[in-house]
Every structure is written in structure tokens, then in C-alpha cells.
Amino acid sequence: MRRLRRALALLVVASTVLGGAATGLPDVPPPGIPGDDLPDAPAASNQSYAVEQGDTCVPVTPFEGERNVAAFYDYRNPNTSRSSWLYSSFMPGRFTSDNGSSLFLYEGPDGVVSLVTVHDARRNREVRPLPHSAVTFRFGGLPESGEWVLVDDTYDGREDRFSRNRIDWRWGGSRTDGAVFRGLAGDFSIRIAPAFNERAALYRPDRAFEPVTSWSVLSSGAGGPDRTGLDTSAPVVVKSGGCGAPPDAALDAPGSALVGRQATFDANATTDPDGDVARYRWDFDGDGSVDRTTSAPTVRYAYDEPGTYAANVTVVDEGGNAATATANVTVSRPAADLAVADATLSSTAAAADENVTVSATVENQGNASGTYTATLTVDGEVVAREEVRVPAGETKRVTFTYRAESAGRKRLAVGGVDAGTLAVTAPTTGGTTQPTPGERGGGSPFDLLLDHPELAGVALLALLLVNFVASRR
């Protein structure tokens, strides 16, 4: 008997190891449980979603909640809640279904959208042993922006197996199983290939079994979840955008452009078989971020730096379907790209009769030498010009001498670049002064009288005496 029990134990171990190897699924530890800080994830930029299965398309509206998705799912086991031995989700019952599998989207208060799947419903049952249920989901196209943040079950010795692109579940008939993938952003298309019941990897024919009888997609409605049945034997696609055919996006962009010069981007050739285009999302530099959103199909844009850019436009129709068109734009600097880089004043205060030096740096960011005419402006009016020749990739200094004619505050600039404000005061010389005799250039009697008015009386008497003597002769 001991040998038999030992052989059976070895057989169980071997089958477990081989079973894991056959599926290629490592028994990886599951992600965090409610209460843990969720990892950063981008907020959703889409406004519509849909689930497709064959020729059927179901528009889906995410459920919005004030709690993060892990708290909403509310998975409990003895490790998270000592009083709970159900190893189940405690989410509101309207989201679950007895012997059914539910699929829906949930948007938390941070705007992050998650894909939620939950199998069966939590309930108390007296039947022993509990019959088991089993499901396998294979996932394709999960966006890199997201990750699995919750798996049901989470406990040591669990039978479920988890990897990024495949999950095998097995649970007792009074419990739930499920998972949450958080971070559905941008355009995505996730394919889920189901294997319910006997087709599931963890189905046990030697144990009591309770089949999953339905699979549904849930959408937020005015009166609660709107439930639409799915075929349990066929894959589904969960995607951004609505139902119907996407637009056929087209982009006419310049093959080349110059730094700082406006270029035209035209998506007028776009067509949409289902209706009108609602908006155009423009990404001029191809970095994945939307630079501008318009309702018109034509825009103008100027690049700041040279380079080759994969400009693209994402066209979104009224149903939320989107398509993207891309065109490469090579941006270069003009042959001679001349401009004033900076301008300064030698002083910010001067008298009206004093000179001030205005200096500026002329920069050539182009590919060839060029001549630049620098203009000095005072309060917006050109008062001087100076030409300077600058080799490609170099700089040159240009200077002006400025003397204000009147007092006041003067705003000076070179080539449109502000040099500063000059405070001009009155001239340094005061009122007029009488020149000295030497300054007049002579020493005549008249100059002497002007310089010494007290001698005027003596001079007059002398003049009268001279006239008297002359008359007596």
C-alpha cells in the first residue's frame, strides 16, 4: 500500500510538471492585490470602444467609478481579509453572472481604462464537494501601455496559471475567477480567443464539473449594465473606436521644408464609407503625441529644428473609428540662415550729448555664407543700418554709436532683438557763460570795457578830452 501511495504521489508531481511544461506557462507570481499602489498608466484618449465577434459589433461604454479598478474588483482571500474564505471578487453583483463569464471596460477616477473579465458569481452553496469550472483565454494585441494589475486567484498553491498573453482558470462553483488589464490608451485592438469548459487547459474530467453556460459583454447604460451575449466558441476583438468600417486616411505633406517656414499638411483626400469625418489628430514630428486636433482637413505648421520627421494624421469618424496616414518630411535650414542672436547697450543711462554703443551678435545657422543688414531702431524707428557678412555656422559682432537728441526713455533694438531701454538726461553743459578776453581772440579797448565796466566813466572823460584838444587846434 505504501508503494502504491508513493507511486501515485510521484505520478501527480510528474503530471503537474509536465502539464506546466506542455502549456509553456510559468507559474509566475500574480501582480498586486487591492490596497497596493497601482503602477502609472496613461489616461485614455479614446471616446468610443467596441467589441466585435464575427459580423457582430457591439458599441461599449466603460463603467466609470470613483475607486481604482483593483478596489472596484475587490478581490478577497484570507490574505487580504481574514474573514473571507471565498477567494472571490466582491464587486457589485450586477456585473457578475451565475455560471457565466462577463467582459467589460472600467474607467477609474484617474481616467485610466481597464479591461475586466470575471467568471461566475460569488454565492454560498452547501453542495460538497463543490463542482469545478474552467476557462482558458489567449490574448493578442495587448497594448504596451498597460499591464495585468490583478488576477483572481491570488494565493499560494493556486491552480490558476498566468502569463501576459494567456490565463488558465479553474475555480469552485461558489467562487469567482478573473483578471484586470489596466492601461488601454491610444488605438488598440485586443483579440481574445476563449476555451470554455472541456476545451480549457485546467478542465478535470475526473472531478465534478459545472459548465460555464454564457459569455457576455457589458456596457454602461442609463439603467445599469447593458448585457450582450457572445458565442463561447468564437474569439472576440476589443478595440478602440466604434462599429463600422474605419476611414481611409490620406495625407498630402511636403517632402521638404525649411526651418521656421510654414508648411501645409492636407488630408482632404481622406474618405469614410460610413459617414463624415469628425476630427483630425495631427502629429507633426512623429513622436506619438498629438500636436493639434482640428475639424478641418488642412493645417499649416513650422518646424523649429532640421531633421526628418514622420508626420502623421489620425482621422476619426463619427462612429469613433480611426485610421492613420503618414508622410516623411525632411526639414533643413535655408542656405544662409541669418538672424540677430542678442543685442546689448554699453550703458543704460546717458546725457543727450553723450554717445552710447549698441552691440549685437549676428548668427548664421545656414549652410552657406551670407550678408546681413542689421538695423538699429529707436522706439521702433530705424536710425542706422550696418551690413555684415557671416560665414556658415559662425557669428559676427556689429556695433552702432547712438547719441540721443533729447531727454527721455528710448527703447533700442537691433534686427528686432531688444537691446534695452536707455534713460537719456539733459545735456551735461549748463547755461551760457561770458568768454574771457583770451577766448575772444584779442585785447582791444572795447574788449577791455566789456570785461571791466567800472572803467566806462574814465574812458568817457578821456574821449571828451581828446575831442576838446583836437578842436582847439
PEVENQUI-V634303 format. One record per residue. N is the residue number from 1. RES is the residue in three letters. PSI is psi as a letter, one per 20 degrees, with the letter a starting at -180 (none if undefined). OMEGA is omega in whole degrees, 0 to 359 (999 if undefined). Layout:
BEGIN
n=N res=RES psi=PSI omega=OMEGA
n=N res=RES psi=PSI omega=OMEGA
END
This chain:
BEGIN
n=1 res=MET psi=g omega=178
n=2 res=ARG psi=g omega=180
n=3 res=ARG psi=h omega=180
n=4 res=LEU psi=g omega=179
n=5 res=ARG psi=h omega=180
n=6 res=ARG psi=g omega=179
n=7 res=ALA psi=g omega=179
n=8 res=LEU psi=h omega=179
n=9 res=ALA psi=g omega=178
n=10 res=LEU psi=h omega=179
n=11 res=LEU psi=g omega=179
n=12 res=VAL psi=g omega=179
n=13 res=VAL psi=g omega=181
n=14 res=ALA psi=g omega=181
n=15 res=SER psi=h omega=178
n=16 res=THR psi=g omega=180
n=17 res=VAL psi=g omega=181
n=18 res=LEU psi=h omega=179
n=19 res=GLY psi=g omega=178
n=20 res=GLY psi=h omega=181
n=21 res=ALA psi=h omega=183
n=22 res=ALA psi=h omega=181
n=23 res=THR psi=i omega=182
n=24 res=GLY psi=j omega=183
n=25 res=LEU psi=o omega=175
n=26 res=PRO psi=q omega=178
n=27 res=ASP psi=m omega=185
n=28 res=VAL psi=q omega=175
n=29 res=PRO psi=p omega=181
n=30 res=PRO psi=r omega=176
n=31 res=PRO psi=a omega=188
n=32 res=GLY psi=r omega=179
n=33 res=ILE psi=r omega=182
n=34 res=PRO psi=p omega=183
n=35 res=GLY psi=h omega=175
n=36 res=ASP psi=q omega=174
n=37 res=ASP psi=p omega=179
n=38 res=LEU psi=q omega=179
n=39 res=PRO psi=q omega=178
n=40 res=ASP psi=q omega=178
n=41 res=ALA psi=q omega=182
n=42 res=PRO psi=q omega=175
n=43 res=ALA psi=q omega=182
n=44 res=ALA psi=q omega=177
n=45 res=SER psi=i omega=182
n=46 res=ASN psi=q omega=179
n=47 res=GLN psi=i omega=180
n=48 res=SER psi=q omega=181
n=49 res=TYR psi=r omega=179
n=50 res=ALA psi=q omega=172
n=51 res=VAL psi=p omega=180
n=52 res=GLU psi=p omega=173
n=53 res=GLN psi=o omega=185
n=54 res=GLY psi=c omega=179
n=55 res=ASP psi=j omega=182
n=56 res=THR psi=p omega=177
n=57 res=CYS psi=p omega=182
n=58 res=VAL psi=o omega=173
n=59 res=PRO psi=p omega=184
n=60 res=VAL psi=p omega=175
n=61 res=THR psi=p omega=180
n=62 res=PRO psi=q omega=171
n=63 res=PHE psi=p omega=180
n=64 res=GLU psi=p omega=182
n=65 res=GLY psi=r omega=180
n=66 res=GLU psi=i omega=177
n=67 res=ARG psi=q omega=176
n=68 res=ASN psi=r omega=190
n=69 res=VAL psi=h omega=179
n=70 res=ALA psi=g omega=178
n=71 res=ALA psi=h omega=178
n=72 res=PHE psi=g omega=180
n=73 res=TYR psi=h omega=172
n=74 res=ASP psi=l omega=178
n=75 res=TYR psi=p omega=181
n=76 res=ARG psi=p omega=169
n=77 res=ASN psi=r omega=183
n=78 res=PRO psi=h omega=178
n=79 res=ASN psi=h omega=181
n=80 res=THR psi=h omega=181
n=81 res=SER psi=o omega=188
n=82 res=ARG psi=h omega=182
n=83 res=SER psi=i omega=184
n=84 res=SER psi=p omega=176
n=85 res=TRP psi=j omega=183
n=86 res=LEU psi=i omega=179
n=87 res=TYR psi=l omega=190
n=88 res=SER psi=r omega=170
n=89 res=SER psi=p omega=176
n=90 res=PHE psi=k omega=175
n=91 res=MET psi=r omega=179
n=92 res=PRO psi=q omega=186
n=93 res=GLY psi=h omega=181
n=94 res=ARG psi=i omega=179
n=95 res=PHE psi=i omega=182
n=96 res=THR psi=r omega=183
n=97 res=SER psi=p omega=176
n=98 res=ASP psi=p omega=179
n=99 res=ASN psi=k omega=180
n=100 res=GLY psi=r omega=179
n=101 res=SER psi=p omega=183
n=102 res=SER psi=q omega=181
n=103 res=LEU psi=p omega=180
n=104 res=PHE psi=r omega=178
n=105 res=LEU psi=q omega=181
n=106 res=TYR psi=p omega=178
n=107 res=GLU psi=o omega=181
n=108 res=GLY psi=a omega=182
n=109 res=PRO psi=i omega=179
n=110 res=ASP psi=j omega=179
n=111 res=GLY psi=j omega=179
n=112 res=VAL psi=p omega=181
n=113 res=VAL psi=p omega=181
n=114 res=SER psi=q omega=172
n=115 res=LEU psi=p omega=183
n=116 res=VAL psi=p omega=171
n=117 res=THR psi=p omega=180
n=118 res=VAL psi=p omega=181
n=119 res=HIS psi=p omega=174
n=120 res=ASP psi=a omega=181
n=121 res=ALA psi=q omega=179
n=122 res=ARG psi=p omega=178
n=123 res=ARG psi=q omega=178
n=124 res=ASN psi=p omega=181
n=125 res=ARG psi=q omega=181
n=126 res=GLU psi=i omega=184
n=127 res=VAL psi=p omega=176
n=128 res=ARG psi=p omega=356
n=129 res=PRO psi=q omega=179
n=130 res=LEU psi=p omega=175
n=131 res=PRO psi=q omega=182
n=132 res=HIS psi=q omega=174
n=133 res=SER psi=q omega=184
n=134 res=ALA psi=q omega=178
n=135 res=VAL psi=q omega=170
n=136 res=THR psi=p omega=174
n=137 res=PHE psi=p omega=170
n=138 res=ARG psi=p omega=185
n=139 res=PHE psi=q omega=174
n=140 res=GLY psi=q omega=177
n=141 res=GLY psi=j omega=176
n=142 res=LEU psi=p omega=184
n=143 res=PRO psi=q omega=179
n=144 res=GLU psi=i omega=181
n=145 res=SER psi=i omega=185
n=146 res=GLY psi=r omega=177
n=147 res=GLU psi=r omega=175
n=148 res=TRP psi=p omega=181
n=149 res=VAL psi=i omega=179
n=150 res=LEU psi=p omega=175
n=151 res=VAL psi=p omega=180
n=152 res=ASP psi=o omega=31
n=153 res=ASP psi=r omega=176
n=154 res=THR psi=n omega=175
n=155 res=TYR psi=q omega=179
n=156 res=ASP psi=p omega=178
n=157 res=GLY psi=j omega=180
n=158 res=ARG psi=q omega=179
n=159 res=GLU psi=h omega=182
n=160 res=ASP psi=q omega=179
n=161 res=ARG psi=p omega=186
n=162 res=PHE psi=p omega=164
n=163 res=SER psi=r omega=185
n=164 res=ARG psi=h omega=187
n=165 res=ASN psi=j omega=178
n=166 res=ARG psi=p omega=176
n=167 res=ILE psi=p omega=173
n=168 res=ASP psi=p omega=180
n=169 res=TRP psi=q omega=166
n=170 res=ARG psi=p omega=183
n=171 res=TRP psi=r omega=176
n=172 res=GLY psi=q omega=190
n=173 res=GLY psi=i omega=179
n=174 res=SER psi=j omega=186
n=175 res=ARG psi=a omega=175
n=176 res=THR psi=r omega=166
n=177 res=ASP psi=r omega=180
n=178 res=GLY psi=a omega=180
n=179 res=ALA psi=r omega=179
n=180 res=VAL psi=p omega=173
n=181 res=PHE psi=o omega=187
n=182 res=ARG psi=p omega=176
n=183 res=GLY psi=l omega=177
n=184 res=LEU psi=o omega=183
n=185 res=ALA psi=q omega=180
n=186 res=GLY psi=a omega=178
n=187 res=ASP psi=p omega=181
n=188 res=PHE psi=q omega=176
n=189 res=SER psi=o omega=185
n=190 res=ILE psi=p omega=178
n=191 res=ARG psi=p omega=178
n=192 res=ILE psi=o omega=177
n=193 res=ALA psi=o omega=185
n=194 res=PRO psi=q omega=170
n=195 res=ALA psi=n omega=182
n=196 res=PHE psi=q omega=169
n=197 res=ASN psi=c omega=186
n=198 res=GLU psi=h omega=181
n=199 res=ARG psi=i omega=180
n=200 res=ALA psi=q omega=184
n=201 res=ALA psi=h omega=184
n=202 res=LEU psi=j omega=175
n=203 res=TYR psi=p omega=181
n=204 res=ARG psi=o omega=181
n=205 res=PRO psi=i omega=183
n=206 res=ASP psi=j omega=181
n=207 res=ARG psi=q omega=177
n=208 res=ALA psi=p omega=189
n=209 res=PHE psi=q omega=176
n=210 res=GLU psi=o omega=188
n=211 res=PRO psi=q omega=169
n=212 res=VAL psi=p omega=188
n=213 res=THR psi=i omega=181
n=214 res=SER psi=q omega=175
n=215 res=TRP psi=p omega=186
n=216 res=SER psi=q omega=169
n=217 res=VAL psi=p omega=183
n=218 res=LEU psi=q omega=177
n=219 res=SER psi=q omega=181
n=220 res=SER psi=p omega=179
n=221 res=GLY psi=r omega=183
n=222 res=ALA psi=h omega=182
n=223 res=GLY psi=j omega=183
n=224 res=GLY psi=a omega=183
n=225 res=PRO psi=p omega=169
n=226 res=ASP psi=p omega=187
n=227 res=ARG psi=p omega=178
n=228 res=THR psi=p omega=183
n=229 res=GLY psi=q omega=178
n=230 res=LEU psi=q omega=176
n=231 res=ASP psi=p omega=183
n=232 res=THR psi=i omega=183
n=233 res=SER psi=j omega=185
n=234 res=ALA psi=q omega=179
n=235 res=PRO psi=r omega=175
n=236 res=VAL psi=r omega=174
n=237 res=VAL psi=p omega=174
n=238 res=VAL psi=p omega=189
n=239 res=LYS psi=q omega=169
n=240 res=SER psi=q omega=183
n=241 res=GLY psi=r omega=183
n=242 res=GLY psi=a omega=178
n=243 res=CYS psi=q omega=181
n=244 res=GLY psi=r omega=183
n=245 res=ALA psi=q omega=178
n=246 res=PRO psi=r omega=176
n=247 res=PRO psi=r omega=171
n=248 res=ASP psi=n omega=187
n=249 res=ALA psi=q omega=177
n=250 res=ALA psi=q omega=181
n=251 res=LEU psi=p omega=174
n=252 res=ASP psi=o omega=183
n=253 res=ALA psi=q omega=178
n=254 res=PRO psi=p omega=177
n=255 res=GLY psi=h omega=179
n=256 res=SER psi=q omega=180
n=257 res=ALA psi=r omega=180
n=258 res=LEU psi=q omega=178
n=259 res=VAL psi=p omega=177
n=260 res=GLY psi=i omega=181
n=261 res=ARG psi=p omega=181
n=262 res=GLN psi=p omega=176
n=263 res=ALA psi=q omega=184
n=264 res=THR psi=p omega=176
n=265 res=PHE psi=p omega=190
n=266 res=ASP psi=p omega=177
n=267 res=ALA psi=k omega=183
n=268 res=ASN psi=h omega=182
n=269 res=ALA psi=i omega=178
n=270 res=THR psi=q omega=175
n=271 res=THR psi=q omega=179
n=272 res=ASP psi=o omega=184
n=273 res=PRO psi=i omega=185
n=274 res=ASP psi=i omega=182
n=275 res=GLY psi=b omega=184
n=276 res=ASP psi=q omega=174
n=277 res=VAL psi=p omega=183
n=278 res=ALA psi=h omega=184
n=279 res=ARG psi=r omega=179
n=280 res=TYR psi=p omega=178
n=281 res=ARG psi=o omega=187
n=282 res=TRP psi=p omega=174
n=283 res=ASP psi=n omega=189
n=284 res=PHE psi=h omega=183
n=285 res=ASP psi=i omega=175
n=286 res=GLY psi=k omega=182
n=287 res=ASP psi=j omega=179
n=288 res=GLY psi=i omega=179
n=289 res=SER psi=q omega=179
n=290 res=VAL psi=o omega=180
n=291 res=ASP psi=h omega=182
n=292 res=ARG psi=q omega=175
n=293 res=THR psi=p omega=183
n=294 res=THR psi=r omega=171
n=295 res=SER psi=i omega=178
n=296 res=ALA psi=q omega=184
n=297 res=PRO psi=i omega=183
n=298 res=THR psi=p omega=177
n=299 res=VAL psi=r omega=174
n=300 res=ARG psi=q omega=185
n=301 res=TYR psi=q omega=178
n=302 res=ALA psi=p omega=178
n=303 res=TYR psi=q omega=180
n=304 res=ASP psi=h omega=185
n=305 res=GLU psi=q omega=177
n=306 res=PRO psi=q omega=180
n=307 res=GLY psi=r omega=176
n=308 res=THR psi=p omega=186
n=309 res=TYR psi=p omega=175
n=310 res=ALA psi=m omega=180
n=311 res=ALA psi=q omega=179
n=312 res=ASN psi=q omega=175
n=313 res=VAL psi=p omega=174
n=314 res=THR psi=o omega=183
n=315 res=VAL psi=p omega=182
n=316 res=VAL psi=p omega=180
n=317 res=ASP psi=a omega=185
n=318 res=GLU psi=h omega=177
n=319 res=GLY psi=i omega=181
n=320 res=GLY psi=i omega=177
n=321 res=ASN psi=q omega=186
n=322 res=ALA psi=q omega=174
n=323 res=ALA psi=q omega=185
n=324 res=THR psi=p omega=174
n=325 res=ALA psi=q omega=185
n=326 res=THR psi=q omega=175
n=327 res=ALA psi=p omega=179
n=328 res=ASN psi=p omega=178
n=329 res=VAL psi=p omega=177
n=330 res=THR psi=o omega=184
n=331 res=VAL psi=p omega=179
n=332 res=SER psi=r omega=176
n=333 res=ARG psi=q omega=175
n=334 res=PRO psi=r omega=182
n=335 res=ALA psi=g omega=172
n=336 res=ALA psi=o omega=184
n=337 res=ASP psi=n omega=188
n=338 res=LEU psi=p omega=178
n=339 res=ALA psi=q omega=175
n=340 res=VAL psi=p omega=182
n=341 res=ALA psi=h omega=179
n=342 res=ASP psi=r omega=179
n=343 res=ALA psi=q omega=183
n=344 res=THR psi=r omega=175
n=345 res=LEU psi=q omega=176
n=346 res=SER psi=h omega=178
n=347 res=SER psi=q omega=178
n=348 res=THR psi=j omega=178
n=349 res=ALA psi=p omega=180
n=350 res=ALA psi=q omega=174
n=351 res=ALA psi=r omega=185
n=352 res=ALA psi=h omega=181
n=353 res=ASP psi=j omega=181
n=354 res=GLU psi=q omega=179
n=355 res=ASN psi=q omega=175
n=356 res=VAL psi=p omega=179
n=357 res=THR psi=p omega=176
n=358 res=VAL psi=p omega=183
n=359 res=SER psi=q omega=179
n=360 res=ALA psi=q omega=176
n=361 res=THR psi=p omega=176
n=362 res=VAL psi=p omega=185
n=363 res=GLU psi=p omega=177
n=364 res=ASN psi=o omega=179
n=365 res=GLN psi=j omega=181
n=366 res=GLY psi=a omega=184
n=367 res=ASN psi=j omega=180
n=368 res=ALA psi=q omega=178
n=369 res=SER psi=q omega=180
n=370 res=GLY psi=r omega=179
n=371 res=THR psi=p omega=182
n=372 res=TYR psi=p omega=176
n=373 res=THR psi=o omega=180
n=374 res=ALA psi=p omega=180
n=375 res=THR psi=p omega=174
n=376 res=LEU psi=p omega=179
n=377 res=THR psi=q omega=175
n=378 res=VAL psi=o omega=184
n=379 res=ASP psi=k omega=175
n=380 res=GLY psi=i omega=180
n=381 res=GLU psi=p omega=180
n=382 res=VAL psi=p omega=180
n=383 res=VAL psi=i omega=180
n=384 res=ALA psi=q omega=177
n=385 res=ARG psi=q omega=179
n=386 res=GLU psi=p omega=178
n=387 res=GLU psi=q omega=178
n=388 res=VAL psi=p omega=178
n=389 res=ARG psi=p omega=186
n=390 res=VAL psi=p omega=176
n=391 res=PRO psi=r omega=180
n=392 res=ALA psi=p omega=176
n=393 res=GLY psi=j omega=182
n=394 res=GLU psi=r omega=178
n=395 res=THR psi=q omega=176
n=396 res=LYS psi=q omega=177
n=397 res=ARG psi=q omega=176
n=398 res=VAL psi=p omega=183
n=399 res=THR psi=q omega=175
n=400 res=PHE psi=q omega=172
n=401 res=THR psi=p omega=184
n=402 res=TYR psi=p omega=174
n=403 res=ARG psi=o omega=181
n=404 res=ALA psi=q omega=179
n=405 res=GLU psi=i omega=182
n=406 res=SER psi=r omega=180
n=407 res=ALA psi=q omega=179
n=408 res=GLY psi=a omega=179
n=409 res=ARG psi=p omega=184
n=410 res=LYS psi=p omega=178
n=411 res=ARG psi=o omega=184
n=412 res=LEU psi=q omega=179
n=413 res=ALA psi=q omega=176
n=414 res=VAL psi=p omega=180
n=415 res=GLY psi=k omega=180
n=416 res=GLY psi=i omega=179
n=417 res=VAL psi=p omega=185
n=418 res=ASP psi=p omega=176
n=419 res=ALA psi=h omega=179
n=420 res=GLY psi=r omega=179
n=421 res=THR psi=p omega=180
n=422 res=LEU psi=p omega=176
n=423 res=ALA psi=o omega=184
n=424 res=VAL psi=p omega=178
n=425 res=THR psi=r omega=180
n=426 res=ALA psi=r omega=181
n=427 res=PRO psi=q omega=182
n=428 res=THR psi=h omega=179
n=429 res=THR psi=q omega=180
n=430 res=GLY psi=c omega=179
n=431 res=GLY psi=r omega=182
n=432 res=THR psi=q omega=178
n=433 res=THR psi=q omega=180
n=434 res=GLN psi=p omega=178
n=435 res=PRO psi=q omega=176
n=436 res=THR psi=r omega=179
n=437 res=PRO psi=g omega=179
n=438 res=GLY psi=h omega=181
n=439 res=GLU psi=h omega=179
n=440 res=ARG psi=i omega=176
n=441 res=GLY psi=j omega=179
n=442 res=GLY psi=r omega=180
n=443 res=GLY psi=l omega=180
n=444 res=SER psi=r omega=178
n=445 res=PRO psi=h omega=180
n=446 res=PHE psi=h omega=176
n=447 res=ASP psi=h omega=181
n=448 res=LEU psi=g omega=179
n=449 res=LEU psi=h omega=179
n=450 res=LEU psi=h omega=181
n=451 res=ASP psi=h omega=182
n=452 res=HIS psi=m omega=183
n=453 res=PRO psi=i omega=180
n=454 res=GLU psi=i omega=179
n=455 res=LEU psi=j omega=185
n=456 res=ALA psi=h omega=181
n=457 res=GLY psi=g omega=179
n=458 res=VAL psi=g omega=180
n=459 res=ALA psi=h omega=181
n=460 res=LEU psi=g omega=179
n=461 res=LEU psi=g omega=179
n=462 res=ALA psi=h omega=181
n=463 res=LEU psi=g omega=179
n=464 res=LEU psi=h omega=179
n=465 res=LEU psi=g omega=180
n=466 res=VAL psi=g omega=180
n=467 res=ASN psi=h omega=181
n=468 res=PHE psi=g omega=180
n=469 res=VAL psi=g omega=182
n=470 res=ALA psi=h omega=182
n=471 res=SER psi=h omega=181
n=472 res=ARG psi=h omega=179
n=473 res=ARG psi=none omega=999
END
